[in-house]
């Protein structure tokens, strides 16, 4: 039996196809012929894209929380540094 390899598509290619599908200038069948894909594949990619579209806007919120975590880490490092200096100073006094 011959085992056929499945084609793998890049994220850029799938995004391009989905955006063309969302524009609705051509039918799914026309896009399938143009990109040499099955119409069901385009519909699946489109559905996945629409399900995950909110993630594009959630990244902005995550970026803000990441900055807060970074500032908190800097404060902790600064505090730890001060403690180390104080401990070293106390050891010298003994």
N, CA, C and O atoms as a Tinker XYZ file with bonds, in Angstrom:
   376  protein
     1  N      0.827000   -1.183000    0.000000    73     2
     2  CA     0.000000    0.000000    0.000000    64     1     3
     3  C      0.871000    1.246000    0.000000    63     2     4     5
     4  O      1.856000    1.337000    0.733000    81     3
     5  N      0.499000    2.177000   -0.815000    73     3     6
     6  CA     1.198000    3.453000   -0.858000    64     5     7
     7  C      0.628000    4.384000    0.193000    63     6     8     9
     8  O     -0.583000    4.582000    0.290000    81     7
     9  N      1.525000    4.945000    0.970000    73     7    10
    10  CA     1.091000    5.903000    1.981000    64     9    11
    11  C      1.332000    7.301000    1.434000    63    10    12    13
    12  O      2.466000    7.680000    1.142000    81    11
    13  N      0.255000    8.061000    1.300000    73    11    14
    14  CA     0.405000    9.416000    0.775000    64    13    15
    15  C      0.655000   10.386000    1.921000    63    14    16    17
    16  O      0.088000   10.257000    3.006000    81    15
    17  N      1.499000   11.338000    1.656000    73    15    18
    18  CA     1.800000   12.350000    2.658000    64    17    19
    19  C      0.749000   13.445000    2.623000    63    18    20    21
    20  O      0.300000   13.870000    1.558000    81    19
    21  N      0.373000   13.883000    3.796000    73    19    22
    22  CA    -0.568000   14.989000    3.884000    64    21    23
    23  C      0.177000   16.298000    3.679000    63    22    24    25
    24  O      1.332000   16.450000    4.076000    81    23
    25  N     -0.506000   17.221000    3.060000    73    23    26
    26  CA     0.093000   18.533000    2.878000    64    25    27
    27  C     -0.005000   19.304000    4.183000    63    26    28    29
    28  O     -0.994000   19.197000    4.909000    81    27
    29  N      1.015000   20.070000    4.469000    73    27    30
    30  CA     1.026000   20.912000    5.654000    64    29    31
    31  C      1.045000   22.357000    5.196000    63    30    32    33
    32  O      1.819000   22.737000    4.317000    81    31
    33  N      0.179000   23.158000    5.807000    73    31    34
    34  CA     0.050000   24.540000    5.397000    64    33    35
    35  C      0.557000   25.457000    6.500000    63    34    36    37
    36  O      0.360000   25.196000    7.687000    81    35
    37  N      1.205000   26.521000    6.092000    73    35    38
    38  CA     1.721000   27.486000    7.069000    64    37    39
    39  C      0.573000   28.325000    7.624000    63    38    40    41
    40  O     -0.509000   28.396000    7.043000    81    39
    41  N      0.838000   28.948000    8.746000    73    39    42
    42  CA    -0.169000   29.811000    9.359000    64    41    43
    43  C     -0.480000   30.996000    8.446000    63    42    44    45
    44  O     -1.621000   31.454000    8.389000    81    43
    45  N      0.524000   31.489000    7.739000    73    43    46
    46  CA     0.321000   32.621000    6.838000    64    45    47
    47  C     -0.635000   32.245000    5.708000    63    46    48    49
    48  O     -1.518000   33.020000    5.341000    81    47
    49  N     -0.443000   31.031000    5.160000    73    47    50
    50  CA    -1.290000   30.583000    4.058000    64    49    51
    51  C     -2.731000   30.405000    4.520000    63    50    52    53
    52  O     -3.660000   30.859000    3.852000    81    51
    53  N     -2.919000   29.744000    5.667000    73    51    54
    54  CA    -4.281000   29.512000    6.154000    64    53    55
    55  C     -4.973000   30.841000    6.469000    63    54    56    57
    56  O     -6.162000   31.009000    6.196000    81    55
    57  N     -4.220000   31.781000    7.043000    73    55    58
    58  CA    -4.801000   33.088000    7.343000    64    57    59
    59  C     -5.219000   33.797000    6.064000    63    58    60    61
    60  O     -6.280000   34.417000    6.013000    81    59
    61  N     -4.391000   33.707000    5.038000    73    59    62
    62  CA    -4.705000   34.328000    3.752000    64    61    63
    63  C     -5.989000   33.740000    3.175000    63    62    64    65
    64  O     -6.843000   34.477000    2.682000    81    63
    65  N     -6.129000   32.422000    3.233000    73    63    66
    66  CA    -7.320000   31.754000    2.703000    64    65    67
    67  C     -8.552000   32.163000    3.505000    63    66    68    69
    68  O     -9.601000   32.460000    2.933000    81    67
    69  N     -8.422000   32.177000    4.832000    73    67    70
    70  CA    -9.567000   32.532000    5.685000    64    69    71
    71  C     -9.997000   33.971000    5.446000    63    70    72    73
    72  O    -11.193000   34.255000    5.387000    81    71
    73  N     -9.052000   34.873000    5.308000    73    71    74
    74  CA    -9.406000   36.278000    5.064000    64    73    75
    75  C    -10.118000   36.418000    3.729000    63    74    76    77
    76  O    -11.082000   37.174000    3.612000    81    75
    77  N     -9.643000   35.687000    2.717000    73    75    78
    78  CA   -10.347000   35.692000    1.433000    64    77    79
    79  C    -11.760000   35.157000    1.595000    63    78    80    81
    80  O    -12.695000   35.681000    0.990000    81    79
    81  N    -11.924000   34.123000    2.403000    73    79    82
    82  CA   -13.258000   33.544000    2.626000    64    81    83
    83  C    -14.157000   34.531000    3.363000    63    82    84    85
    84  O    -15.349000   34.624000    3.070000    81    83
    85  N    -13.592000   35.267000    4.316000    73    83    86
    86  CA   -14.381000   36.232000    5.081000    64    85    87
    87  C    -14.804000   37.432000    4.233000    63    86    88    89
    88  O    -15.849000   38.034000    4.480000    81    87
    89  N    -14.004000   37.771000    3.251000    73    87    90
    90  CA   -14.351000   38.890000    2.373000    64    89    91
    91  C    -15.581000   38.580000    1.530000    63    90    92    93
    92  O    -16.300000   39.492000    1.121000    81    91
    93  N    -15.822000   37.316000    1.272000    73    91    94
    94  CA   -16.975000   36.823000    0.509000    64    93    95
    95  C    -17.053000   37.419000   -0.896000    63    94    96    97
    96  O    -18.144000   37.625000   -1.427000    81    95
    97  N    -15.921000   37.689000   -1.483000    73    95    98
    98  CA   -15.912000   38.148000   -2.878000    64    97    99
    99  C    -16.078000   36.961000   -3.821000    63    98   100   101
   100  O    -16.619000   37.090000   -4.919000    81    99
   101  N    -15.598000   35.795000   -3.367000    73    99   102
   102  CA   -15.721000   34.551000   -4.127000    64   101   103
   103  C    -16.426000   33.525000   -3.251000    63   102   104   105
   104  O    -16.435000   33.644000   -2.025000    81   103
   105  N    -17.012000   32.523000   -3.880000    73   103   106
   106  CA   -17.636000   31.449000   -3.111000    64   105   107
   107  C    -16.549000   30.538000   -2.555000    63   106   108   109
   108  O    -15.395000   30.590000   -2.980000    81   107
   109  N    -16.937000   29.712000   -1.607000    73   107   110
   110  CA   -15.992000   28.752000   -1.021000    64   109   111
   111  C    -15.469000   27.810000   -2.098000    63   110   112   113
   112  O    -14.293000   27.448000   -2.099000    81   111
   113  N    -16.345000   27.417000   -3.011000    73   111   114
   114  CA   -15.928000   26.512000   -4.087000    64   113   115
   115  C    -14.892000   27.159000   -4.996000    63   114   116   117
   116  O    -13.938000   26.506000   -5.420000    81   115
   117  N    -15.078000   28.448000   -5.298000    73   115   118
   118  CA   -14.104000   29.164000   -6.130000    64   117   119
   119  C    -12.759000   29.276000   -5.415000    63   118   120   121
   120  O    -11.701000   29.115000   -6.023000    81   119
   121  N    -12.822000   29.554000   -4.115000    73   119   122
   122  CA   -11.577000   29.633000   -3.349000    64   121   123
   123  C    -10.891000   28.270000   -3.285000    63   122   124   125
   124  O     -9.665000   28.182000   -3.343000    81   123
   125  N    -11.684000   27.218000   -3.168000    73   123   126
   126  CA   -11.126000   25.862000   -3.115000    64   125   127
   127  C    -10.375000   25.546000   -4.408000    63   126   128   129
   128  O     -9.288000   24.968000   -4.372000    81   127
   129  N    -10.944000   25.918000   -5.531000    73   127   130
   130  CA   -10.263000   25.705000   -6.813000    64   129   131
   131  C     -9.011000   26.570000   -6.916000    63   130   132   133
   132  O     -7.963000   26.113000   -7.373000    81   131
   133  N     -9.134000   27.820000   -6.487000    73   131   134
   134  CA    -8.011000   28.750000   -6.575000    64   133   135
   135  C     -6.814000   28.270000   -5.758000    63   134   136   137
   136  O     -5.677000   28.323000   -6.226000    81   135
   137  N     -7.074000   27.800000   -4.530000    73   135   138
   138  CA    -5.999000   27.380000   -3.631000    64   137   139
   139  C     -5.762000   25.870000   -3.625000    63   138   140   141
   140  O     -4.925000   25.374000   -2.870000    81   139
   141  N     -6.495000   25.143000   -4.462000    73   139   142
   142  CA    -6.376000   23.682000   -4.570000    64   141   143
   143  C     -6.604000   23.010000   -3.220000    63   142   144   145
   144  O     -5.789000   22.218000   -2.747000    81   143
   145  N     -7.730000   23.348000   -2.623000    73   143   146
   146  CA    -8.134000   22.794000   -1.332000    64   145   147
   147  C     -9.540000   22.236000   -1.445000    63   146   148   149
   148  O    -10.244000   22.488000   -2.423000    81   147
   149  N     -9.942000   21.475000   -0.434000    73   147   150
   150  CA   -11.320000   21.003000   -0.368000    64   149   151
   151  C    -12.152000   22.091000    0.306000    63   150   152   153
   152  O    -11.687000   22.716000    1.259000    81   151
   153  N    -13.372000   22.328000   -0.172000    73   151   154
   154  CA   -14.204000   23.374000    0.430000    64   153   155
   155  C    -14.452000   23.177000    1.930000    63   154   156   157
   156  O    -14.576000   24.152000    2.670000    81   155
   157  N    -14.523000   21.943000    2.368000    73   155   158
   158  CA   -14.744000   21.670000    3.791000    64   157   159
   159  C    -13.550000   22.164000    4.610000    63   158   160   161
   160  O    -13.722000   22.664000    5.721000    81   159
   161  N    -12.351000   22.023000    4.064000    73   159   162
   162  CA   -11.155000   22.477000    4.775000    64   161   163
   163  C    -11.203000   23.989000    5.004000    63   162   164   165
   164  O    -10.875000   24.476000    6.086000    81   163
   165  N    -11.610000   24.708000    3.986000    73   163   166
   166  CA   -11.711000   26.164000    4.113000    64   165   167
   167  C    -12.760000   26.522000    5.158000    63   166   168   169
   168  O    -12.544000   27.424000    5.967000    81   167
   169  N    -13.882000   25.834000    5.150000    73   167   170
   170  CA   -14.933000   26.102000    6.134000    64   169   171
   171  C    -14.459000   25.809000    7.547000    63   170   172   173
   172  O    -14.787000   26.545000    8.478000    81   171
   173  N    -13.690000   24.740000    7.716000    73   171   174
   174  CA   -13.161000   24.399000    9.041000    64   173   175
   175  C    -12.170000   25.468000    9.516000    63   174   176   177
   176  O    -12.219000   25.895000   10.670000    81   175
   177  N    -11.285000   25.893000    8.636000    73   175   178
   178  CA   -10.323000   26.939000    8.997000    64   177   179
   179  C    -11.047000   28.224000    9.368000    63   178   180   181
   180  O    -10.664000   28.907000   10.318000    81   179
   181  N    -12.094000   28.550000    8.618000    73   179   182
   182  CA   -12.860000   29.765000    8.877000    64   181   183
   183  C    -13.531000   29.681000   10.253000    63   182   184   185
   184  O    -13.512000   30.651000   11.011000    81   183
   185  N    -14.116000   28.541000   10.573000    73   183   186
   186  CA   -14.781000   28.362000   11.865000    64   185   187
   187  C    -13.768000   28.464000   13.010000    63   186   188   189
   188  O    -14.042000   29.098000   14.029000    81   187
   189  N    -12.616000   27.849000   12.844000    73   187   190
   190  CA   -11.570000   27.906000   13.873000    64   189   191
   191  C    -11.096000   29.342000   14.065000    63   190   192   193
   192  O    -10.889000   29.792000   15.192000    81   191
   193  N    -10.928000   30.043000   12.974000    73   191   194
   194  CA   -10.494000   31.441000   13.032000    64   193   195
   195  C    -11.495000   32.289000   13.795000    63   194   196   197
   196  O    -11.112000   33.095000   14.643000    81   195
   197  N    -12.772000   32.113000   13.500000    73   195   198
   198  CA   -13.800000   32.910000   14.161000    64   197   199
   199  C    -13.921000   32.566000   15.637000    63   198   200   201
   200  O    -14.195000   33.446000   16.453000    81   199
   201  N    -13.722000   31.294000   15.997000    73   199   202
   202  CA   -13.771000   30.885000   17.395000    64   201   203
   203  C    -12.645000   31.523000   18.204000    63   202   204   205
   204  O    -12.833000   31.873000   19.369000    81   203
   205  N    -11.489000   31.672000   17.588000    73   203   206
   206  CA   -10.313000   32.175000   18.293000    64   205   207
   207  C    -10.039000   33.650000   18.042000    63   206   208   209
   208  O     -8.995000   34.156000   18.453000    81   207
   209  N    -10.934000   34.338000   17.390000    73   207   210
   210  CA   -10.712000   35.755000   17.057000    64   209   211
   211  C    -10.587000   36.620000   18.306000    63   210   212   213
   212  O     -9.879000   37.628000   18.281000    81   211
   213  N    -11.249000   36.255000   19.387000    73   211   214
   214  CA   -11.182000   37.067000   20.605000    64   213   215
   215  C     -9.793000   37.044000   21.227000    63   214   216   217
   216  O     -9.444000   37.949000   21.985000    81   215
   217  N     -9.006000   36.039000   20.924000    73   215   218
   218  CA    -7.653000   35.955000   21.484000    64   217   219
   219  C     -6.769000   37.105000   21.030000    63   218   220   221
   220  O     -5.842000   37.495000   21.740000    81   219
   221  N     -7.043000   37.641000   19.874000    73   219   222
   222  CA    -6.247000   38.759000   19.372000    64   221   223
   223  C     -6.364000   39.971000   20.282000    63   222   224   225
   224  O     -5.414000   40.742000   20.412000    81   223
   225  N     -7.509000   40.144000   20.906000    73   223   226
   226  CA    -7.719000   41.291000   21.770000    64   225   227
   227  C     -7.406000   40.992000   23.224000    63   226   228   229
   228  O     -7.210000   41.918000   24.012000    81   227
   229  N     -7.354000   39.731000   23.596000    73   227   230
   230  CA    -6.994000   39.364000   24.957000    64   229   231
   231  C     -5.507000   39.535000   25.201000    63   230   232   233
   232  O     -5.097000   39.719000   26.348000    81   231
   233  N     -4.688000   39.481000   24.167000    73   231   234
   234  CA    -3.243000   39.644000   24.314000    64   233   235
   235  C     -2.899000   41.014000   24.881000    63   234   236   237
   236  O     -1.907000   41.157000   25.597000    81   235
   237  N     -3.707000   42.019000   24.569000    73   235   238
   238  CA    -3.449000   43.353000   25.101000    64   237   239
   239  C     -3.571000   43.335000   26.620000    63   238   240   241
   240  O     -2.768000   43.961000   27.313000    81   239
   241  N     -4.564000   42.628000   27.142000    73   239   242
   242  CA    -4.747000   42.533000   28.588000    64   241   243
   243  C     -3.604000   41.748000   29.216000    63   242   244   245
   244  O     -3.114000   42.109000   30.286000    81   243
   245  N     -3.177000   40.676000   28.555000    73   243   246
   246  CA    -2.093000   39.860000   29.087000    64   245   247
   247  C     -0.787000   40.648000   29.115000    63   246   248   249
   248  O      0.023000   40.479000   30.027000    81   247
   249  N     -0.586000   41.490000   28.140000    73   247   250
   250  CA     0.625000   42.295000   28.098000    64   249   251
   251  C      0.690000   43.204000   29.316000    63   250   252   253
   252  O      1.755000   43.376000   29.909000    81   251
   253  N     -0.434000   43.782000   29.687000    73   251   254
   254  CA    -0.481000   44.636000   30.861000    64   253   255
   255  C     -0.169000   43.861000   32.123000    63   254   256   257
   256  O      0.561000   44.356000   32.981000    81   255
   257  N     -0.703000   42.663000   32.256000    73   255   258
   258  CA    -0.435000   41.864000   33.450000    64   257   259
   259  C      1.017000   41.379000   33.453000    63   258   260   261
   260  O      1.616000   41.226000   34.518000    81   259
   261  N      1.573000   41.142000   32.292000    73   259   262
   262  CA     2.980000   40.733000   32.219000    64   261   263
   263  C      3.879000   41.872000   32.688000    63   262   264   265
   264  O      4.885000   41.635000   33.357000    81   263
   265  N      3.523000   43.097000   32.344000    73   263   266
   266  CA     4.301000   44.246000   32.793000    64   265   267
   267  C      4.206000   44.401000   34.305000    63   266   268   269
   268  O      5.185000   44.752000   34.964000    81   267
   269  N      3.018000   44.136000   34.851000    73   267   270
   270  CA     2.848000   44.205000   36.307000    64   269   271
   271  C      3.709000   43.160000   37.003000    63   270   272   273
   272  O      4.322000   43.439000   38.033000    81   271
   273  N      3.754000   41.964000   36.441000    73   271   274
   274  CA     4.573000   40.897000   37.026000    64   273   275
   275  C      6.046000   41.270000   36.980000    63   274   276   277
   276  O      6.794000   41.014000   37.923000    81   275
   277  N      6.458000   41.885000   35.863000    73   275   278
   278  CA     7.862000   42.286000   35.718000    64   277   279
   279  C      8.235000   43.343000   36.759000    63   278   280   281
   280  O      9.311000   43.278000   37.353000    81   279
   281  N      7.351000   44.310000   36.977000    73   279   282
   282  CA     7.608000   45.341000   37.984000    64   281   283
   283  C      7.674000   44.728000   39.378000    63   282   284   285
   284  O      8.513000   45.112000   40.193000    81   283
   285  N      6.795000   43.783000   39.643000    73   283   286
   286  CA     6.790000   43.117000   40.948000    64   285   287
   287  C      8.086000   42.331000   41.160000    63   286   288   289
   288  O      8.647000   42.330000   42.256000    81   287
   289  N      8.551000   41.668000   40.111000    73   287   290
   290  CA     9.812000   40.922000   40.208000    64   289   291
   291  C     10.979000   41.869000   40.490000    63   290   292   293
   292  O     11.860000   41.546000   41.286000    81   291
   293  N     10.989000   43.036000   39.842000    73   291   294
   294  CA    12.049000   44.010000   40.088000    64   293   295
   295  C     12.042000   44.463000   41.544000    63   294   296   297
   296  O     13.101000   44.592000   42.158000    81   295
   297  N     10.867000   44.701000   42.095000    73   295   298
   298  CA    10.761000   45.098000   43.494000    64   297   299
   299  C     11.289000   43.997000   44.410000    63   298   300   301
   300  O     11.992000   44.274000   45.382000    81   299
   301  N     10.950000   42.750000   44.096000    73   299   302
   302  CA    11.411000   41.631000   44.920000    64   301   303
   303  C     12.928000   41.492000   44.863000    63   302   304   305
   304  O     13.569000   41.259000   45.888000    81   303
   305  N     13.507000   41.634000   43.666000    73   303   306
   306  CA    14.966000   41.557000   43.541000    64   305   307
   307  C     15.639000   42.688000   44.327000    63   306   308   309
   308  O     16.660000   42.481000   44.983000    81   307
   309  N     15.055000   43.873000   44.248000    73   307   310
   310  CA    15.602000   45.007000   44.980000    64   309   311
   311  C     15.545000   44.740000   46.492000    63   310   312   313
   312  O     16.507000   45.004000   47.213000    81   311
   313  N     14.431000   44.225000   46.949000    73   311   314
   314  CA    14.260000   43.916000   48.373000    64   313   315
   315  C     15.265000   42.844000   48.813000    63   314   316   317
   316  O     15.880000   42.958000   49.873000    81   315
   317  N     15.420000   41.814000   47.995000    73   315   318
   318  CA    16.369000   40.741000   48.308000    64   317   319
   319  C     17.790000   41.289000   48.358000    63   318   320   321
   320  O     18.577000   40.902000   49.223000    81   319
   321  N     18.119000   42.182000   47.442000    73   319   322
   322  CA    19.447000   42.791000   47.426000    64   321   323
   323  C     19.715000   43.581000   48.688000    63   322   324   325
   324  O     20.798000   43.498000   49.268000    81   323
   325  N     18.719000   44.350000   49.110000    73   323   326
   326  CA    18.877000   45.118000   50.348000    64   325   327
   327  C     19.094000   44.192000   51.538000    63   326   328   329
   328  O     19.950000   44.454000   52.382000    81   327
   329  N     18.330000   43.121000   51.609000    73   327   330
   330  CA    18.473000   42.178000   52.714000    64   329   331
   331  C     19.865000   41.564000   52.732000    63   330   332   333
   332  O     20.457000   41.389000   53.798000    81   331
   333  N     20.387000   41.237000   51.556000    73   331   334
   334  CA    21.718000   40.643000   51.486000    64   333   335
   335  C     22.772000   41.622000   51.999000    63   334   336   337
   336  O     23.678000   41.237000   52.737000    81   335
   337  N     22.648000   42.884000   51.608000    73   335   338
   338  CA    23.592000   43.902000   52.077000    64   337   339
   339  C     23.508000   44.037000   53.596000    63   338   340   341
   340  O     24.538000   44.116000   54.266000    81   339
   341  N     22.302000   44.064000   54.142000    73   339   342
   342  CA    22.124000   44.179000   55.589000    64   341   343
   343  C     22.701000   42.970000   56.327000    63   342   344   345
   344  O     23.335000   43.121000   57.371000    81   343
   345  N     22.482000   41.784000   55.787000    73   343   346
   346  CA    23.009000   40.563000   56.416000    64   345   347
   347  C     24.538000   40.581000   56.395000    63   346   348   349
   348  O     25.182000   40.252000   57.392000    81   347
   349  N     25.117000   40.969000   55.249000    73   347   350
   350  CA    26.575000   41.042000   55.164000    64   349   351
   351  C     27.129000   42.068000   56.163000    63   350   352   353
   352  O     28.154000   41.821000   56.798000    81   351
   353  N     26.463000   43.203000   56.301000    73   351   354
   354  CA    26.885000   44.241000   57.239000    64   353   355
   355  C     26.827000   43.730000   58.679000    63   354   356   357
   356  O     27.736000   43.980000   59.471000    81   355
   357  N     25.750000   43.011000   59.011000    73   355   358
   358  CA    25.608000   42.459000   60.353000    64   357   359
   359  C     26.667000   41.388000   60.646000    63   358   360   361
   360  O     27.174000   41.300000   61.764000    81   359
   361  N     26.995000   40.579000   59.633000    73   359   362
   362  CA    28.022000   39.556000   59.830000    64   361   363
   363  C     29.377000   40.206000   60.130000    63   362   364   365
   364  O     30.145000   39.694000   60.946000    81   363
   365  N     29.668000   41.328000   59.475000    73   363   366
   366  CA    30.940000   42.018000   59.709000    64   365   367
   367  C     30.973000   42.616000   61.119000    63   366   368   369
   368  O     32.035000   42.678000   61.738000    81   367
   369  N     29.835000   43.049000   61.622000    73   367   370
   370  CA    29.779000   43.646000   62.959000    64   369   371
   371  C     29.999000   42.600000   64.059000    63   370   372   373
   372  O     30.476000   42.932000   65.144000    81   371
   373  N     29.657000   41.350000   63.782000    73   371   374
   374  CA    29.845000   40.312000   64.799000    64   373   375
   375  C     31.285000   39.971000   64.866000    63   374   376
   376  O     31.681000   39.115000   65.658000    81   375
